[in-house]
């Protein structure tokens, strides 16, 4: 049942749960008058006295990460973590071969064995933190096994981990996997204080210093992602003060990709992970241009490829020129790396803008990257993604094969790296401040216990259903009164926050994207209420044909689309699903972007917040909006929703009331909407072009596509990896075929074919033989080759044959594959009878 509500009603579900607490708080005297100020960032003339922060000569830390375990998540965030523990991440050793213990290189004292690269430490950095945050005995014990393996693998010279990585880059070291392992060790030390970690890391960094510059951080991945190495060096320096580590930091910066000069890689994950890198070295170099480079990198990427809601950018492997529509997606790895970058930049710069960006992607994109039970994930998540099937969508999506289906057994990097998303988020809810206070950086129900002020300990219980309500309540517990500043982030969408202390309103003068700082002597039982009034707003994406998205506070909304979950693989315990639409999705909104409240109504769907709110049926808030269908907006030849055309779109379809739900609740989604109008001056959308033929095959590798046969992408060689391809893999030595079916009969007199052959890389070769056939009635007949024409099998060229003209609705190419090998085609062309000159 839904109920229309006003902004005030948004708070009711939380007020009901807090009623008893408020009644008690009203009896507590406000005592000393609280001082409330508004700051852009904490002052930097002090250093936090209780938690490791930047030592000189590094720039002072405005915010400092609390030790792992200081924050105990509650509410929906805890439920997400518990689902993760019982889901794919918590049981990945049962699923992923890279995490199988037997003969694993990460468990070998000699570093010998299988799976030596990034996968296991990718998973462990999130898996271990998941255990620490939840205080989960099984997970922490499992993580400890892997950590002991890492600690037990160090050589006398300081190198640790799989030995294969020592010569992985043309005989030189690849330290990228070890960067991930260092993150695992850092969290382990923060959670346990294990005394082995600091000397272990110091010894390893001495080895890194000894590696000749020319051999250190050679391209590609380690050079791009060396900012992670830099962060670990500073983490250790802030605990030991060893000046040699600053020399290593300079060496890393010299050898890393030059993100300070601009975007060094348009690979989606590289960007999300590495755009922050100059700001890290800024802490040592103190050159303002380095700090500004992180902002510039972000603005450059988002200005071209981030013109869509949800906080992501269009990089369905790489960001590609011309592929900027909201149907373009981002990897799950990109999502969690972006979240982590935003968390780090909040601490480095003190700028609340980065926390806003973290919330945007965490609430609106991250939940949809996984199944509601967190037992599966998909590779790509986008703003406009109304069908999650398993077909090949290339080249609309850069990679071939299944990129959309939810599968716990696939998507190698994301399958492991997704683990850090929610645990890292939970660890960054609260931060220590330079002036020995605490900052609520990201809002969620939780408890935090930390040292503040003069060294006294305080425990703050945060009660909220944010982002689904606008009220955040803080209850203080302290053995004795303690004075410290409390920082409360004011999001960019909130213009007028309100504060109530022990039932008494406080005078608040604040701006968006600042911190409210409440300075007082806090006492046991104090109760502080923060209200962040939410309102409807509409963003217009001018660079994407004036499409619009609808926001309510930190949430962006998607059309609610009916879902059919259809299993396509996996196992009974760990199934794989595609999700298909059961209701129309091709709607444009009939709204005035300047006054959305006139045509959109907010509805409270659940009076109590479901434990797992990120599903269509559990969505705590819904919007009712006026909309019309756009008949011309359909799926295109690649199986993707067609790219947006200009708004407003002309349509005479009847006005309907549609339901919008938070993007994070919608796996099937349309969140970047066209606007619509029935006025004559509205834009008349073009119908999707129909293909000149329909291609089919006796068999097609799921990672390839029959679209490649006639996509017009001309290869440079038979092993061209830059164009999409068709293959019969994994059929070997068999007779196979491909065929074209035409909408109406065509006259054909020649054909040429460009064979795929990946000798030296794979198992596809040119065929032993081939021939062409046309359909006459119900029979297939061989073409009659012209004199001098023959069926060629040359590599790196089109093999052309001419034949007597035939008129047909279907045409076929049959091959005989070589024994023990498969084969494929990069392009197959047909032509009409060629005119002869007089």
C-alpha positions, 0 to 999 in steps of 0.5 A, spaced: 500 500 500 502 506 498 501 513 501 502 520 498 506 524 503 509 531 504 516 532 505 514 532 513 511 525 512 518 523 510 520 523 517 515 519 520 517 512 519 524 514 523 520 518 528 516 513 530 522 508 532 525 514 535 519 516 539 521 513 546 528 516 545 526 523 544 521 522 550 527 521 554 532 526 551 526 531 552 528 530 559 535 531 559 537 539 559 541 541 553 546 544 559 551 548 556 549 552 550 552 548 543 556 552 538 554 551 531 559 553 525 559 552 518 566 550 515 568 548 508 573 543 511 576 542 518 582 546 520 589 544 519 593 547 524 592 541 528 594 533 528 589 528 531 592 526 537 589 519 537 589 516 530 595 515 525 595 521 520 600 524 516 606 526 519 611 532 517 613 533 512 606 530 509 600 535 508 596 535 514 590 530 514 583 534 515 580 527 516 583 520 519 580 513 518 578 510 524 581 503 525 577 497 522 572 495 527 571 502 530 564 502 527 559 497 527 554 498 522 546 497 523 540 497 519 540 496 512 547 497 511 548 491 516 543 487 512 547 488 506 554 486 509 550 480 512 548 478 505 555 479 502 557 474 508 552 469 506 552 470 499 558 469 493 563 473 496 563 470 503 563 463 499 567 465 493 572 459 495 567 454 493 566 458 486 572 461 484 578 457 482 583 462 483 581 462 490 582 454 491 587 453 496 590 447 494 597 448 490 595 456 490 601 460 489 598 465 495 599 460 500 606 457 498 612 459 502 616 459 496 610 462 492 609 457 487 602 454 484 596 456 481 593 463 481 599 468 482 595 474 479 590 479 482 584 475 483 585 472 490 588 479 493 582 482 490 577 478 494 581 478 500 581 485 501 574 486 501 573 479 504 577 480 510 574 487 512 567 484 511 569 479 517 572 485 521 566 489 520 561 484 522 566 480 527 564 474 523 568 468 526 568 464 520 570 469 515 576 472 519 579 465 520 578 464 513 582 470 511 587 469 517 589 463 513 590 467 507 594 472 510 598 467 514 600 465 507 602 472 505 606 473 511 610 466 510 612 467 503 617 473 504 624 472 501 630 474 505 631 480 500 624 483 502 620 480 496 613 476 498 608 473 494 607 468 488 614 468 484 611 468 477 610 475 478 617 477 479 618 476 471 611 477 469 613 483 465 618 481 460 622 478 465 621 484 470 617 484 476 609 486 476 608 488 483 600 490 482 598 484 485 602 485 491 599 492 492 592 489 493 596 484 498 598 490 502 591 493 503 589 486 506 595 487 511 593 494 512 586 492 514 589 486 518 594 490 522 588 495 524 583 490 526 588 486 530 595 490 531 599 484 529 606 486 530 609 482 524 605 487 519 609 493 519 616 490 519 614 485 513 612 491 509 618 495 511 622 490 508 618 489 502 619 497 501 626 496 501 626 491 496 622 496 492 627 501 493 633 496 490 629 495 484 633 499 478 628 505 476 628 502 469 625 495 471 620 498 476 613 499 475 613 497 467 607 498 463 601 496 463 597 495 469 602 496 475 604 503 472 597 505 471 595 503 478 601 505 482 597 510 486 595 504 490 602 502 492 603 510 494 598 509 499 601 503 502 607 507 503 604 513 506 600 508 511 607 505 513 610 512 514 605 515 518 606 509 523 614 508 523 616 515 521 622 512 516 624 517 512 626 512 506 619 511 505 619 518 502 624 516 497 620 510 495 614 515 494 618 519 490 620 513 486 613 511 485 611 517 482 617 518 477 615 511 474 607 511 475 603 513 469 602 521 469 595 522 471 597 529 473 598 531 466 591 528 464 587 522 463 592 517 462 588 511 461 580 511 458 579 504 461 574 504 466 577 501 472 583 504 471 580 511 471 576 510 477 582 507 481 587 512 478 584 519 477 586 520 484 593 518 484 596 526 483 592 528 490 596 522 493 603 525 492 600 532 493 601 530 500 608 530 499 610 535 494 605 540 496 604 542 489 597 545 488 597 543 481 597 535 483 591 536 488 587 540 482 589 534 477 584 529 481 578 534 480 580 536 473 581 528 471 574 527 474 571 533 471 574 531 464 571 524 464 564 526 467 564 532 462 564 527 456 562 520 458 558 521 465 552 525 462 547 520 465 545 519 472 547 514 478 554 517 478 557 512 473 561 514 466 560 510 460 566 505 459 563 498 458 570 496 458 573 503 455 570 510 455 569 510 447 568 516 443 561 517 441 559 512 446 556 516 451 548 514 451 546 512 458 545 505 455 553 505 456 555 502 462 560 501 467 564 495 470 562 493 477 569 494 479 569 501 476 563 502 481 567 499 487 573 503 485 570 509 484 567 509 491 574 507 494 577 513 491 571 518 493 572 516 500 580 517 500 579 524 497 574 526 502 580 524 507 585 527 503 582 534 501 577 535 507 572 536 501 565 534 502 563 533 495 567 527 494 562 524 500 556 526 496 559 523 490 560 516 494 553 516 496 551 517 489 554 511 486 553 507 492 545 508 493 544 509 485 548 504 482 552 499 486 546 495 489 543 493 482 550 490 480 548 484 484 542 480 485 538 482 491 541 476 495 548 478 493 549 471 490 551 473 483 553 479 479 554 482 472 559 485 469 556 492 467 551 496 470 548 502 466 542 508 467 538 505 461 538 498 462 531 495 461 533 488 459 539 483 462 539 478 457 545 473 456 546 475 448 552 478 445 551 486 445 557 488 441 559 493 439 554 497 442 557 494 448 565 494 447 566 486 450 563 481 446 559 475 450 554 475 456 555 482 460 549 483 463 546 476 466 547 475 473 552 470 474 556 468 481 561 464 476 563 469 471 566 476 470 573 474 473 575 481 476 569 484 478 567 477 481 573 478 486 573 486 487 566 487 488 568 484 495 570 491 498 564 495 496 560 495 502 565 493 507 569 499 505 563 503 505 561 501 512 569 503 515 568 510 512 561 512 515 565 516 521 572 519 520 576 522 526 578 530 525 584 534 525 582 537 531 580 531 535 573 531 533 569 526 529 565 527 523 559 523 520 562 523 513 557 518 510 550 517 513 547 510 515 545 507 522 551 505 526 555 505 532 562 508 533 566 508 539 573 513 538 577 517 542 576 524 542 578 531 545 582 530 551 583 523 550 576 521 553 572 515 549 565 516 546 560 512 543 555 515 538 549 511 536 546 513 529 539 511 528 536 513 521 533 510 515 537 515 510 537 515 504 530 513 505 528 519 510 531 525 512 532 524 519 539 522 522 539 521 530 545 521 534 545 518 542 552 519 546 554 515 551 560 517 555 563 515 562 565 522 563 563 529 559 568 530 554 569 536 549 570 535 542 567 538 535 562 534 531 562 535 524 556 533 520 556 533 512 551 537 509 550 534 502 550 538 496 542 537 495 540 540 502 540 547 502 537 548 509 539 543 515 536 543 522 539 541 528 535 539 535 539 538 541 536 534 547 529 537 544 531 544 543 532 547 536 539 550 535 541 556 531 543 553 524 546 557 518 549 553 513 550 552 506 550 546 501 557 542 501 559 544 508 560 541 515 556 543 520 560 543 526 557 542 533 562 544 539 560 543 546 562 538 552 558 532 550 555 528 556 552 521 557 545 521 554 545 527 550 541 526 543 542 530 537 537 530 531 539 532 524 534 534 519 536 534 511 530 536 508 529 532 501 526 535 495 524 533 488 529 536 483 530 534 475 537 534 472 537 536 464 543 532 461 544 537 455 549 533 452 545 527 451 539 530 447 536 534 453 534 527 457 532 528 464 533 524 471 529 525 477 532 526 484 529 526 491 535 528 496 541 523 494 536 518 490 535 518 483 529 514 480 528 509 475 522 507 471 519 501 475 519 495 470 516 488 471 521 483 472 522 476 469 528 472 473 530 466 468 535 461 470 540 460 464 546 456 468 550 456 474 548 451 480 542 450 484 546 453 490 549 458 486 544 460 480 545 464 474 540 469 471 537 473 466 532 478 468 527 480 462 522 486 462 514 484 463 512 491 462 513 496 457 519 501 458 519 506 452 516 512 456 518 519 456 516 523 462 510 529 461 513 534 466 516 541 466 523 540 469 523 547 472 517 545 476 517 537 477 512 537 483 507 539 479 507 532 475 510 528 480 508 526 487 512 522 492 509 516 495 511 512 502 511 505 500 513 502 507 512 505 514 518 500 516 524 500 512 525 493 509 532 489 511 533 489 504 530 495 501 534 495 494 528 491 490 523 493 486 517 491 491 521 493 497 522 500 495 521 505 501 519 511 496 516 511 490 514 517 485 508 517 481 509 521 474 506 523 468 508 519 462 507 517 455 510 511 451 514 513 445 513 507 439 519 509 436 524 507 442 525 500 441 531 495 442 536 496 436 540 491 432 544 489 438 539 488 443 540 494 447 535 500 448 536 504 442 540 511 443 536 517 445 534 522 440 532 529 442 527 531 447 521 533 447 520 527 443 513 527 439 508 522 441 500 522 441 500 516 446 495 517 451 498 520 458 499 515 463 501 515 470 507 511 471 511 509 478 518 511 479 523 507 484 530 509 487 535 506 481 538 502 486 532 498 487 531 497 480 535 491 476 531 493 470 532 501 469 530 507 465 533 513 469 535 518 463 528 519 460 526 523 454 521 528 455 515 528 451 510 532 448 504 532 443 505 539 440 507 539 432 514 542 434 516 536 438 522 532 435 519 526 431 524 520 433 526 516 427 524 508 427 530 503 428 533 501 422 532 494 420 538 490 418 539 488 411 539 481 412 539 477 418 545 472 420 545 465 423 549 460 424 550 452 425 553 454 432 556 461 435 561 461 441 557 465 446 563 470 447 562 472 439 556 474 435 553 473 428 553 481 427 560 481 426 559 477 419 556 484 416 557 489 421 562 493 416 568 493 421 573 491 416 579 488 419 586 489 418 589 482 419 586 475 420 588 476 427 585 483 428 583 483 436 580 490 435 574 488 431 568 484 433 568 477 430 564 470 429 567 464 431 564 456 431 569 455 437 569 450 440 567 446 435 573 443 432 574 439 425 567 439 423 562 441 418 559 448 419 555 454 416 553 461 416 547 464 413 543 470 411 536 471 410 533 477 406 527 481 407 525 480 400 529 476 394 536 479 392 540 478 386 547 476 388 553 474 383 559 475 388 561 474 395 568 475 399 570 473 406 575 475 411 577 469 415 579 469 422 585 466 424 589 467 431 595 462 430 600 463 436 594 466 440 588 461 440 585 455 436 582 458 430 584 457 423 582 458 416 578 452 413 580 446 409 575 448 404 568 452 403 563 453 398 556 457 397 549 455 396 543 459 395 536 457 397 531 455 391 524 453 394 526 448 400 532 446 397 539 449 398 543 449 391 551 450 390 552 456 386 556 456 379 563 459 380 565 464 374 571 461 370 577 462 373 574 463 380 576 459 386 574 458 393 580 461 397 583 460 404 588 466 404 589 469 411 589 477 412 585 478 406 578 478 403 577 471 399 573 473 393 569 469 388 564 470 382 558 466 380 552 466 375 547 471 378 542 468 383 536 471 386 534 468 393 531 470 400 537 466 403 544 465 402 549 460 405 556 459 406 559 452 408 566 450 411 570 444 413 574 446 419 581 443 420 582 437 424 583 439 431 581 446 430 576 451 430 575 457 425 571 464 424 569 470 420 571 477 421 567 479 415 562 476 409 560 481 404 555 479 398 554 483 392 549 484 386 551 482 379 557 487 376 555 491 370 560 490 364 563 496 361 561 496 353 
